[in-house]
Amino acid sequence: MKNLSEYVKTAEAAQILGVAQNTLRKWAEQGDIPVHRNPANGYRLFKREDLMRFLKKIDQSSKSGS
């Protein structure tokens, strides 16, 4: 984890994805989205790049399911 500015906390990540924090935690526990831990305090962190990739994946799934 080189650059912490590439990461966001759970609340911000959930806001970016438009879901509840508990939903995001569940997805992370299930391995649907990568999660990292801040070595200093153990907080969950989500890489912005991973969030954007996940959004694209969801968007493509919804379009192909239509």
CHARMM internal coordinates of N, CA and C (Angstrom, degrees):
IC EDIT
DIST 1 N 1 CA 1.4472
DIST 1 CA 1 C 1.5206
ANGL 1 N 1 CA 1 C 107.02
DIST 1 C 2 N 1.2961
ANGL 1 CA 1 C 2 N 115.19
DIHE 1 N 1 CA 1 C 2 N 91.41
DIST 2 N 2 CA 1.4574
ANGL 1 C 2 N 2 CA 119.84
DIHE 1 CA 1 C 2 N 2 CA -172.80
DIST 2 CA 2 C 1.5264
ANGL 2 N 2 CA 2 C 112.81
DIHE 1 C 2 N 2 CA 2 C -85.50
DIST 2 C 3 N 1.3200
ANGL 2 CA 2 C 3 N 117.14
DIHE 2 N 2 CA 2 C 3 N -46.27
DIST 3 N 3 CA 1.4580
ANGL 2 C 3 N 3 CA 120.40
DIHE 2 CA 2 C 3 N 3 CA -173.06
DIST 3 CA 3 C 1.5267
ANGL 3 N 3 CA 3 C 109.57
DIHE 2 C 3 N 3 CA 3 C -123.22
DIST 3 C 4 N 1.3176
ANGL 3 CA 3 C 4 N 116.74
DIHE 3 N 3 CA 3 C 4 N 104.95
DIST 4 N 4 CA 1.4602
ANGL 3 C 4 N 4 CA 120.44
DIHE 3 CA 3 C 4 N 4 CA -176.81
DIST 4 CA 4 C 1.5247
ANGL 4 N 4 CA 4 C 113.15
DIHE 3 C 4 N 4 CA 4 C -64.58
DIST 4 C 5 N 1.3270
ANGL 4 CA 4 C 5 N 118.06
DIHE 4 N 4 CA 4 C 5 N -18.86
DIST 5 N 5 CA 1.4658
ANGL 4 C 5 N 5 CA 119.59
DIHE 4 CA 4 C 5 N 5 CA 179.46
DIST 5 CA 5 C 1.5316
ANGL 5 N 5 CA 5 C 111.78
DIHE 4 C 5 N 5 CA 5 C -69.08
DIST 5 C 6 N 1.3235
ANGL 5 CA 5 C 6 N 117.17
DIHE 5 N 5 CA 5 C 6 N -15.52
DIST 6 N 6 CA 1.4625
ANGL 5 C 6 N 6 CA 121.52
DIHE 5 CA 5 C 6 N 6 CA 176.89
DIST 6 CA 6 C 1.5264
ANGL 6 N 6 CA 6 C 111.61
DIHE 5 C 6 N 6 CA 6 C -78.78
DIST 6 C 7 N 1.3285
ANGL 6 CA 6 C 7 N 116.92
DIHE 6 N 6 CA 6 C 7 N -8.26
DIST 7 N 7 CA 1.4573
ANGL 6 C 7 N 7 CA 122.44
DIHE 6 CA 6 C 7 N 7 CA -173.90
DIST 7 CA 7 C 1.5179
ANGL 7 N 7 CA 7 C 111.23
DIHE 6 C 7 N 7 CA 7 C -115.67
DIST 7 C 8 N 1.3374
ANGL 7 CA 7 C 8 N 115.57
DIHE 7 N 7 CA 7 C 8 N 152.52
DIST 8 N 8 CA 1.4602
ANGL 7 C 8 N 8 CA 121.23
DIHE 7 CA 7 C 8 N 8 CA 175.06
DIST 8 CA 8 C 1.5254
ANGL 8 N 8 CA 8 C 108.66
DIHE 7 C 8 N 8 CA 8 C -128.95
DIST 8 C 9 N 1.3316
ANGL 8 CA 8 C 9 N 115.10
DIHE 8 N 8 CA 8 C 9 N 154.98
DIST 9 N 9 CA 1.4602
ANGL 8 C 9 N 9 CA 120.63
DIHE 8 CA 8 C 9 N 9 CA 177.39
DIST 9 CA 9 C 1.5277
ANGL 9 N 9 CA 9 C 109.68
DIHE 8 C 9 N 9 CA 9 C -75.90
DIST 9 C 10 N 1.3076
ANGL 9 CA 9 C 10 N 114.71
DIHE 9 N 9 CA 9 C 10 N 171.12
DIST 10 N 10 CA 1.4624
ANGL 9 C 10 N 10 CA 121.40
DIHE 9 CA 9 C 10 N 10 CA -176.06
DIST 10 CA 10 C 1.5238
ANGL 10 N 10 CA 10 C 112.76
DIHE 9 C 10 N 10 CA 10 C -55.16
DIST 10 C 11 N 1.3201
ANGL 10 CA 10 C 11 N 118.12
DIHE 10 N 10 CA 10 C 11 N -45.96
DIST 11 N 11 CA 1.4703
ANGL 10 C 11 N 11 CA 121.03
DIHE 10 CA 10 C 11 N 11 CA -176.72
DIST 11 CA 11 C 1.5277
ANGL 11 N 11 CA 11 C 111.53
DIHE 10 C 11 N 11 CA 11 C -60.58
DIST 11 C 12 N 1.3191
ANGL 11 CA 11 C 12 N 116.50
DIHE 11 N 11 CA 11 C 12 N -45.57
DIST 12 N 12 CA 1.4685
ANGL 11 C 12 N 12 CA 119.55
DIHE 11 CA 11 C 12 N 12 CA -179.20
DIST 12 CA 12 C 1.5225
ANGL 12 N 12 CA 12 C 110.78
DIHE 11 C 12 N 12 CA 12 C -69.12
DIST 12 C 13 N 1.3258
ANGL 12 CA 12 C 13 N 116.76
DIHE 12 N 12 CA 12 C 13 N -39.67
DIST 13 N 13 CA 1.4640
ANGL 12 C 13 N 13 CA 120.48
DIHE 12 CA 12 C 13 N 13 CA 178.97
DIST 13 CA 13 C 1.5272
ANGL 13 N 13 CA 13 C 110.67
DIHE 12 C 13 N 13 CA 13 C -62.49
DIST 13 C 14 N 1.3225
ANGL 13 CA 13 C 14 N 116.67
DIHE 13 N 13 CA 13 C 14 N -42.58
DIST 14 N 14 CA 1.4660
ANGL 13 C 14 N 14 CA 120.82
DIHE 13 CA 13 C 14 N 14 CA 178.71
DIST 14 CA 14 C 1.5249
ANGL 14 N 14 CA 14 C 110.49
DIHE 13 C 14 N 14 CA 14 C -62.90
DIST 14 C 15 N 1.3185
ANGL 14 CA 14 C 15 N 116.50
DIHE 14 N 14 CA 14 C 15 N -39.58
DIST 15 N 15 CA 1.4630
ANGL 14 C 15 N 15 CA 120.85
DIHE 14 CA 14 C 15 N 15 CA 178.74
DIST 15 CA 15 C 1.5302
ANGL 15 N 15 CA 15 C 110.59
DIHE 14 C 15 N 15 CA 15 C -64.39
DIST 15 C 16 N 1.3137
ANGL 15 CA 15 C 16 N 116.92
DIHE 15 N 15 CA 15 C 16 N -42.71
DIST 16 N 16 CA 1.4672
ANGL 15 C 16 N 16 CA 121.42
DIHE 15 CA 15 C 16 N 16 CA 178.84
DIST 16 CA 16 C 1.5301
ANGL 16 N 16 CA 16 C 110.34
DIHE 15 C 16 N 16 CA 16 C -59.76
DIST 16 C 17 N 1.3434
ANGL 16 CA 16 C 17 N 115.91
DIHE 16 N 16 CA 16 C 17 N -41.96
DIST 17 N 17 CA 1.4617
ANGL 16 C 17 N 17 CA 120.61
DIHE 16 CA 16 C 17 N 17 CA -178.13
DIST 17 CA 17 C 1.5289
ANGL 17 N 17 CA 17 C 113.09
DIHE 16 C 17 N 17 CA 17 C -82.91
DIST 17 C 18 N 1.3311
ANGL 17 CA 17 C 18 N 116.61
DIHE 17 N 17 CA 17 C 18 N -13.85
DIST 18 N 18 CA 1.4563
ANGL 17 C 18 N 18 CA 120.17
DIHE 17 CA 17 C 18 N 18 CA 179.89
DIST 18 CA 18 C 1.5173
ANGL 18 N 18 CA 18 C 113.82
DIHE 17 C 18 N 18 CA 18 C 74.72
DIST 18 C 19 N 1.3362
ANGL 18 CA 18 C 19 N 115.98
DIHE 18 N 18 CA 18 C 19 N 33.38
DIST 19 N 19 CA 1.4663
ANGL 18 C 19 N 19 CA 121.06
DIHE 18 CA 18 C 19 N 19 CA 179.91
DIST 19 CA 19 C 1.5195
ANGL 19 N 19 CA 19 C 109.71
DIHE 18 C 19 N 19 CA 19 C -130.04
DIST 19 C 20 N 1.3217
ANGL 19 CA 19 C 20 N 116.05
DIHE 19 N 19 CA 19 C 20 N 169.07
DIST 20 N 20 CA 1.4589
ANGL 19 C 20 N 20 CA 121.27
DIHE 19 CA 19 C 20 N 20 CA 175.82
DIST 20 CA 20 C 1.5283
ANGL 20 N 20 CA 20 C 109.79
DIHE 19 C 20 N 20 CA 20 C -73.01
DIST 20 C 21 N 1.3218
ANGL 20 CA 20 C 21 N 116.03
DIHE 20 N 20 CA 20 C 21 N 153.72
DIST 21 N 21 CA 1.4619
ANGL 20 C 21 N 21 CA 120.49
DIHE 20 CA 20 C 21 N 21 CA 178.90
DIST 21 CA 21 C 1.5260
ANGL 21 N 21 CA 21 C 111.17
DIHE 20 C 21 N 21 CA 21 C -59.11
DIST 21 C 22 N 1.3300
ANGL 21 CA 21 C 22 N 117.40
DIHE 21 N 21 CA 21 C 22 N -38.81
DIST 22 N 22 CA 1.4659
ANGL 21 C 22 N 22 CA 120.14
DIHE 21 CA 21 C 22 N 22 CA 179.43
DIST 22 CA 22 C 1.5246
ANGL 22 N 22 CA 22 C 111.83
DIHE 21 C 22 N 22 CA 22 C -63.79
DIST 22 C 23 N 1.3202
ANGL 22 CA 22 C 23 N 117.01
DIHE 22 N 22 CA 22 C 23 N -36.03
DIST 23 N 23 CA 1.4666
ANGL 22 C 23 N 23 CA 121.02
DIHE 22 CA 22 C 23 N 23 CA 176.48
DIST 23 CA 23 C 1.5175
ANGL 23 N 23 CA 23 C 110.14
DIHE 22 C 23 N 23 CA 23 C -63.35
DIST 23 C 24 N 1.3125
ANGL 23 CA 23 C 24 N 116.42
DIHE 23 N 23 CA 23 C 24 N -44.83
DIST 24 N 24 CA 1.4604
ANGL 23 C 24 N 24 CA 120.98
DIHE 23 CA 23 C 24 N 24 CA 179.44
DIST 24 CA 24 C 1.5275
ANGL 24 N 24 CA 24 C 110.73
DIHE 23 C 24 N 24 CA 24 C -62.78
DIST 24 C 25 N 1.3289
ANGL 24 CA 24 C 25 N 117.04
DIHE 24 N 24 CA 24 C 25 N -43.41
DIST 25 N 25 CA 1.4710
ANGL 24 C 25 N 25 CA 120.44
DIHE 24 CA 24 C 25 N 25 CA 177.89
DIST 25 CA 25 C 1.5302
ANGL 25 N 25 CA 25 C 110.84
DIHE 24 C 25 N 25 CA 25 C -60.16
DIST 25 C 26 N 1.3221
ANGL 25 CA 25 C 26 N 115.94
DIHE 25 N 25 CA 25 C 26 N -41.57
DIST 26 N 26 CA 1.4675
ANGL 25 C 26 N 26 CA 121.04
DIHE 25 CA 25 C 26 N 26 CA 179.49
DIST 26 CA 26 C 1.5247
ANGL 26 N 26 CA 26 C 110.41
DIHE 25 C 26 N 26 CA 26 C -62.93
DIST 26 C 27 N 1.3358
ANGL 26 CA 26 C 27 N 116.71
DIHE 26 N 26 CA 26 C 27 N -46.41
DIST 27 N 27 CA 1.4601
ANGL 26 C 27 N 27 CA 120.36
DIHE 26 CA 26 C 27 N 27 CA 178.26
DIST 27 CA 27 C 1.5274
ANGL 27 N 27 CA 27 C 110.91
DIHE 26 C 27 N 27 CA 27 C -59.32
DIST 27 C 28 N 1.3298
ANGL 27 CA 27 C 28 N 116.24
DIHE 27 N 27 CA 27 C 28 N -40.72
DIST 28 N 28 CA 1.4661
ANGL 27 C 28 N 28 CA 120.54
DIHE 27 CA 27 C 28 N 28 CA 179.91
DIST 28 CA 28 C 1.5318
ANGL 28 N 28 CA 28 C 110.38
DIHE 27 C 28 N 28 CA 28 C -65.46
DIST 28 C 29 N 1.3300
ANGL 28 CA 28 C 29 N 116.97
DIHE 28 N 28 CA 28 C 29 N -43.23
DIST 29 N 29 CA 1.4680
ANGL 28 C 29 N 29 CA 120.75
DIHE 28 CA 28 C 29 N 29 CA 179.19
DIST 29 CA 29 C 1.5213
ANGL 29 N 29 CA 29 C 111.33
DIHE 28 C 29 N 29 CA 29 C -63.58
DIST 29 C 30 N 1.3203
ANGL 29 CA 29 C 30 N 117.20
DIHE 29 N 29 CA 29 C 30 N -34.57
DIST 30 N 30 CA 1.4611
ANGL 29 C 30 N 30 CA 122.24
DIHE 29 CA 29 C 30 N 30 CA 179.87
DIST 30 CA 30 C 1.5265
ANGL 30 N 30 CA 30 C 112.42
DIHE 29 C 30 N 30 CA 30 C -79.80
DIST 30 C 31 N 1.3303
ANGL 30 CA 30 C 31 N 116.61
DIHE 30 N 30 CA 30 C 31 N -8.68
DIST 31 N 31 CA 1.4576
ANGL 30 C 31 N 31 CA 120.63
DIHE 30 CA 30 C 31 N 31 CA -179.80
DIST 31 CA 31 C 1.5188
ANGL 31 N 31 CA 31 C 113.85
DIHE 30 C 31 N 31 CA 31 C 84.39
DIST 31 C 32 N 1.3304
ANGL 31 CA 31 C 32 N 116.78
DIHE 31 N 31 CA 31 C 32 N 11.90
DIST 32 N 32 CA 1.4631
ANGL 31 C 32 N 32 CA 120.09
DIHE 31 CA 31 C 32 N 32 CA 179.78
DIST 32 CA 32 C 1.5228
ANGL 32 N 32 CA 32 C 112.50
DIHE 31 C 32 N 32 CA 32 C -72.29
DIST 32 C 33 N 1.3246
ANGL 32 CA 32 C 33 N 116.24
DIHE 32 N 32 CA 32 C 33 N -27.45
DIST 33 N 33 CA 1.4635
ANGL 32 C 33 N 33 CA 121.50
DIHE 32 CA 32 C 33 N 33 CA 179.67
DIST 33 CA 33 C 1.5287
ANGL 33 N 33 CA 33 C 107.78
DIHE 32 C 33 N 33 CA 33 C -140.09
DIST 33 C 34 N 1.3278
ANGL 33 CA 33 C 34 N 117.74
DIHE 33 N 33 CA 33 C 34 N 135.06
DIST 34 N 34 CA 1.4689
ANGL 33 C 34 N 34 CA 119.68
DIHE 33 CA 33 C 34 N 34 CA -178.65
DIST 34 CA 34 C 1.5259
ANGL 34 N 34 CA 34 C 112.22
DIHE 33 C 34 N 34 CA 34 C -65.53
DIST 34 C 35 N 1.3131
ANGL 34 CA 34 C 35 N 115.64
DIHE 34 N 34 CA 34 C 35 N 140.46
DIST 35 N 35 CA 1.4624
ANGL 34 C 35 N 35 CA 121.64
DIHE 34 CA 34 C 35 N 35 CA 177.58
DIST 35 CA 35 C 1.5201
ANGL 35 N 35 CA 35 C 108.25
DIHE 34 C 35 N 35 CA 35 C -129.46
DIST 35 C 36 N 1.3047
ANGL 35 CA 35 C 36 N 115.79
DIHE 35 N 35 CA 35 C 36 N 144.32
DIST 36 N 36 CA 1.4607
ANGL 35 C 36 N 36 CA 122.68
DIHE 35 CA 35 C 36 N 36 CA 178.86
DIST 36 CA 36 C 1.5208
ANGL 36 N 36 CA 36 C 107.53
DIHE 35 C 36 N 36 CA 36 C -123.02
DIST 36 C 37 N 1.3046
ANGL 36 CA 36 C 37 N 116.70
DIHE 36 N 36 CA 36 C 37 N 164.99
DIST 37 N 37 CA 1.4640
ANGL 36 C 37 N 37 CA 121.17
DIHE 36 CA 36 C 37 N 37 CA 177.40
DIST 37 CA 37 C 1.5170
ANGL 37 N 37 CA 37 C 109.28
DIHE 36 C 37 N 37 CA 37 C -119.28
DIST 37 C 38 N 1.3271
ANGL 37 CA 37 C 38 N 115.39
DIHE 37 N 37 CA 37 C 38 N 137.34
DIST 38 N 38 CA 1.4556
ANGL 37 C 38 N 38 CA 120.97
DIHE 37 CA 37 C 38 N 38 CA 174.73
DIST 38 CA 38 C 1.5224
ANGL 38 N 38 CA 38 C 107.06
DIHE 37 C 38 N 38 CA 38 C -69.17
DIST 38 C 39 N 1.3272
ANGL 38 CA 38 C 39 N 118.25
DIHE 38 N 38 CA 38 C 39 N 121.56
DIST 39 N 39 CA 1.4664
ANGL 38 C 39 N 39 CA 120.23
DIHE 38 CA 38 C 39 N 39 CA -177.56
DIST 39 CA 39 C 1.5257
ANGL 39 N 39 CA 39 C 113.34
DIHE 38 C 39 N 39 CA 39 C -63.95
DIST 39 C 40 N 1.3155
ANGL 39 CA 39 C 40 N 117.60
DIHE 39 N 39 CA 39 C 40 N -23.43
DIST 40 N 40 CA 1.4629
ANGL 39 C 40 N 40 CA 120.82
DIHE 39 CA 39 C 40 N 40 CA -177.74
DIST 40 CA 40 C 1.5263
ANGL 40 N 40 CA 40 C 112.72
DIHE 39 C 40 N 40 CA 40 C -78.89
DIST 40 C 41 N 1.3531
ANGL 40 CA 40 C 41 N 116.66
DIHE 40 N 40 CA 40 C 41 N -36.58
DIST 41 N 41 CA 1.4638
ANGL 40 C 41 N 41 CA 118.24
DIHE 40 CA 40 C 41 N 41 CA -174.08
DIST 41 CA 41 C 1.5284
ANGL 41 N 41 CA 41 C 114.64
DIHE 40 C 41 N 41 CA 41 C -133.34
DIST 41 C 42 N 1.3164
ANGL 41 CA 41 C 42 N 117.59
DIHE 41 N 41 CA 41 C 42 N -3.82
DIST 42 N 42 CA 1.4624
ANGL 41 C 42 N 42 CA 120.86
DIHE 41 CA 41 C 42 N 42 CA 177.74
DIST 42 CA 42 C 1.5203
ANGL 42 N 42 CA 42 C 115.52
DIHE 41 C 42 N 42 CA 42 C 80.51
DIST 42 C 43 N 1.3388
ANGL 42 CA 42 C 43 N 118.05
DIHE 42 N 42 CA 42 C 43 N 2.57
DIST 43 N 43 CA 1.4640
ANGL 42 C 43 N 43 CA 120.92
DIHE 42 CA 42 C 43 N 43 CA 179.88
DIST 43 CA 43 C 1.5239
ANGL 43 N 43 CA 43 C 110.44
DIHE 42 C 43 N 43 CA 43 C -63.60
DIST 43 C 44 N 1.3225
ANGL 43 CA 43 C 44 N 115.68
DIHE 43 N 43 CA 43 C 44 N 146.94
DIST 44 N 44 CA 1.4645
ANGL 43 C 44 N 44 CA 120.13
DIHE 43 CA 43 C 44 N 44 CA 173.40
DIST 44 CA 44 C 1.5243
ANGL 44 N 44 CA 44 C 108.57
DIHE 43 C 44 N 44 CA 44 C -69.51
DIST 44 C 45 N 1.3103
ANGL 44 CA 44 C 45 N 115.03
DIHE 44 N 44 CA 44 C 45 N 139.26
DIST 45 N 45 CA 1.4619
ANGL 44 C 45 N 45 CA 121.33
DIHE 44 CA 44 C 45 N 45 CA 176.27
DIST 45 CA 45 C 1.5193
ANGL 45 N 45 CA 45 C 108.62
DIHE 44 C 45 N 45 CA 45 C -133.00
DIST 45 C 46 N 1.3090
ANGL 45 CA 45 C 46 N 115.46
DIHE 45 N 45 CA 45 C 46 N 142.93
DIST 46 N 46 CA 1.4516
ANGL 45 C 46 N 46 CA 121.74
DIHE 45 CA 45 C 46 N 46 CA 179.83
DIST 46 CA 46 C 1.5163
ANGL 46 N 46 CA 46 C 108.62
DIHE 45 C 46 N 46 CA 46 C -121.46
DIST 46 C 47 N 1.3031
ANGL 46 CA 46 C 47 N 115.64
DIHE 46 N 46 CA 46 C 47 N 131.78
DIST 47 N 47 CA 1.4566
ANGL 46 C 47 N 47 CA 121.03
DIHE 46 CA 46 C 47 N 47 CA -179.24
DIST 47 CA 47 C 1.5322
ANGL 47 N 47 CA 47 C 108.79
DIHE 46 C 47 N 47 CA 47 C -76.32
DIST 47 C 48 N 1.3208
ANGL 47 CA 47 C 48 N 115.81
DIHE 47 N 47 CA 47 C 48 N 131.34
DIST 48 N 48 CA 1.4718
ANGL 47 C 48 N 48 CA 120.49
DIHE 47 CA 47 C 48 N 48 CA -178.89
DIST 48 CA 48 C 1.5284
ANGL 48 N 48 CA 48 C 111.27
DIHE 47 C 48 N 48 CA 48 C -53.93
DIST 48 C 49 N 1.3092
ANGL 48 CA 48 C 49 N 116.30
DIHE 48 N 48 CA 48 C 49 N -41.30
DIST 49 N 49 CA 1.4643
ANGL 48 C 49 N 49 CA 121.82
DIHE 48 CA 48 C 49 N 49 CA -179.74
DIST 49 CA 49 C 1.5343
ANGL 49 N 49 CA 49 C 110.81
DIHE 48 C 49 N 49 CA 49 C -60.09
DIST 49 C 50 N 1.3414
ANGL 49 CA 49 C 50 N 116.83
DIHE 49 N 49 CA 49 C 50 N -41.38
DIST 50 N 50 CA 1.4647
ANGL 49 C 50 N 50 CA 121.09
DIHE 49 CA 49 C 50 N 50 CA 178.78
DIST 50 CA 50 C 1.5243
ANGL 50 N 50 CA 50 C 111.22
DIHE 49 C 50 N 50 CA 50 C -65.76
DIST 50 C 51 N 1.3279
ANGL 50 CA 50 C 51 N 116.77
DIHE 50 N 50 CA 50 C 51 N -37.48
DIST 51 N 51 CA 1.4638
ANGL 50 C 51 N 51 CA 120.66
DIHE 50 CA 50 C 51 N 51 CA 178.88
DIST 51 CA 51 C 1.5232
ANGL 51 N 51 CA 51 C 110.79
DIHE 50 C 51 N 51 CA 51 C -64.66
DIST 51 C 52 N 1.3286
ANGL 51 CA 51 C 52 N 117.03
DIHE 51 N 51 CA 51 C 52 N -42.70
DIST 52 N 52 CA 1.4582
ANGL 51 C 52 N 52 CA 120.89
DIHE 51 CA 51 C 52 N 52 CA 179.90
DIST 52 CA 52 C 1.5305
ANGL 52 N 52 CA 52 C 110.42
DIHE 51 C 52 N 52 CA 52 C -65.68
DIST 52 C 53 N 1.3177
ANGL 52 CA 52 C 53 N 116.48
DIHE 52 N 52 CA 52 C 53 N -39.97
DIST 53 N 53 CA 1.4649
ANGL 52 C 53 N 53 CA 121.65
DIHE 52 CA 52 C 53 N 53 CA 178.17
DIST 53 CA 53 C 1.5378
ANGL 53 N 53 CA 53 C 109.90
DIHE 52 C 53 N 53 CA 53 C -62.90
DIST 53 C 54 N 1.3354
ANGL 53 CA 53 C 54 N 115.64
DIHE 53 N 53 CA 53 C 54 N -42.82
DIST 54 N 54 CA 1.4592
ANGL 53 C 54 N 54 CA 121.08
DIHE 53 CA 53 C 54 N 54 CA 179.86
DIST 54 CA 54 C 1.5291
ANGL 54 N 54 CA 54 C 110.67
DIHE 53 C 54 N 54 CA 54 C -64.48
DIST 54 C 55 N 1.3290
ANGL 54 CA 54 C 55 N 117.34
DIHE 54 N 54 CA 54 C 55 N -41.62
DIST 55 N 55 CA 1.4683
ANGL 54 C 55 N 55 CA 120.99
DIHE 54 CA 54 C 55 N 55 CA 177.39
DIST 55 CA 55 C 1.5296
ANGL 55 N 55 CA 55 C 111.31
DIHE 54 C 55 N 55 CA 55 C -60.26
DIST 55 C 56 N 1.3200
ANGL 55 CA 55 C 56 N 116.71
DIHE 55 N 55 CA 55 C 56 N -42.73
DIST 56 N 56 CA 1.4657
ANGL 55 C 56 N 56 CA 120.76
DIHE 55 CA 55 C 56 N 56 CA 178.73
DIST 56 CA 56 C 1.5225
ANGL 56 N 56 CA 56 C 110.48
DIHE 55 C 56 N 56 CA 56 C -63.25
DIST 56 C 57 N 1.3285
ANGL 56 CA 56 C 57 N 115.89
DIHE 56 N 56 CA 56 C 57 N -41.25
DIST 57 N 57 CA 1.4671
ANGL 56 C 57 N 57 CA 121.19
DIHE 56 CA 56 C 57 N 57 CA 179.84
DIST 57 CA 57 C 1.5275
ANGL 57 N 57 CA 57 C 110.38
DIHE 56 C 57 N 57 CA 57 C -62.15
DIST 57 C 58 N 1.3254
ANGL 57 CA 57 C 58 N 116.88
DIHE 57 N 57 CA 57 C 58 N -44.57
DIST 58 N 58 CA 1.4614
ANGL 57 C 58 N 58 CA 121.33
DIHE 57 CA 57 C 58 N 58 CA 178.83
DIST 58 CA 58 C 1.5284
ANGL 58 N 58 CA 58 C 110.13
DIHE 57 C 58 N 58 CA 58 C -64.19
DIST 58 C 59 N 1.3194
ANGL 58 CA 58 C 59 N 116.45
DIHE 58 N 58 CA 58 C 59 N -42.62
DIST 59 N 59 CA 1.4617
ANGL 58 C 59 N 59 CA 121.55
DIHE 58 CA 58 C 59 N 59 CA -179.16
DIST 59 CA 59 C 1.5261
ANGL 59 N 59 CA 59 C 110.63
DIHE 58 C 59 N 59 CA 59 C -62.28
DIST 59 C 60 N 1.3273
ANGL 59 CA 59 C 60 N 116.73
DIHE 59 N 59 CA 59 C 60 N -43.89
DIST 60 N 60 CA 1.4619
ANGL 59 C 60 N 60 CA 120.96
DIHE 59 CA 59 C 60 N 60 CA 179.73
DIST 60 CA 60 C 1.5216
ANGL 60 N 60 CA 60 C 110.81
DIHE 59 C 60 N 60 CA 60 C -65.97
DIST 60 C 61 N 1.3319
ANGL 60 CA 60 C 61 N 116.64
DIHE 60 N 60 CA 60 C 61 N -38.50
DIST 61 N 61 CA 1.4622
ANGL 60 C 61 N 61 CA 120.78
DIHE 60 CA 60 C 61 N 61 CA 178.98
DIST 61 CA 61 C 1.5204
ANGL 61 N 61 CA 61 C 111.01
DIHE 60 C 61 N 61 CA 61 C -64.26
DIST 61 C 62 N 1.3244
ANGL 61 CA 61 C 62 N 116.45
DIHE 61 N 61 CA 61 C 62 N -41.49
DIST 62 N 62 CA 1.4672
ANGL 61 C 62 N 62 CA 119.56
DIHE 61 CA 61 C 62 N 62 CA -178.85
DIST 62 CA 62 C 1.5266
ANGL 62 N 62 CA 62 C 111.10
DIHE 61 C 62 N 62 CA 62 C -69.38
DIST 62 C 63 N 1.3189
ANGL 62 CA 62 C 63 N 117.18
DIHE 62 N 62 CA 62 C 63 N -33.64
DIST 63 N 63 CA 1.4626
ANGL 62 C 63 N 63 CA 120.20
DIHE 62 CA 62 C 63 N 63 CA 179.29
DIST 63 CA 63 C 1.5215
ANGL 63 N 63 CA 63 C 111.04
DIHE 62 C 63 N 63 CA 63 C -72.09
DIST 63 C 64 N 1.3246
ANGL 63 CA 63 C 64 N 117.65
DIHE 63 N 63 CA 63 C 64 N -39.41
DIST 64 N 64 CA 1.4600
ANGL 63 C 64 N 64 CA 120.43
DIHE 63 CA 63 C 64 N 64 CA -178.98
DIST 64 CA 64 C 1.5238
ANGL 64 N 64 CA 64 C 111.33
DIHE 63 C 64 N 64 CA 64 C -74.93
DIST 64 C 65 N 1.3236
ANGL 64 CA 64 C 65 N 116.96
DIHE 64 N 64 CA 64 C 65 N -21.73
DIST 65 N 65 CA 1.4575
ANGL 64 C 65 N 65 CA 121.06
DIHE 64 CA 64 C 65 N 65 CA 178.97
DIST 65 CA 65 C 1.5126
ANGL 65 N 65 CA 65 C 113.35
DIHE 64 C 65 N 65 CA 65 C -85.33
DIST 65 C 66 N 1.3222
ANGL 65 CA 65 C 66 N 116.68
DIHE 65 N 65 CA 65 C 66 N -5.51
DIST 66 N 66 CA 1.4761
ANGL 65 C 66 N 66 CA 120.57
DIHE 65 CA 65 C 66 N 66 CA -177.28
DIST 66 CA 66 C 1.5025
ANGL 66 N 66 CA 66 C 111.67
DIHE 65 C 66 N 66 CA 66 C -81.16
END
COOR INIT
IC SEED 1 N 1 CA 1 C
IC BUILD
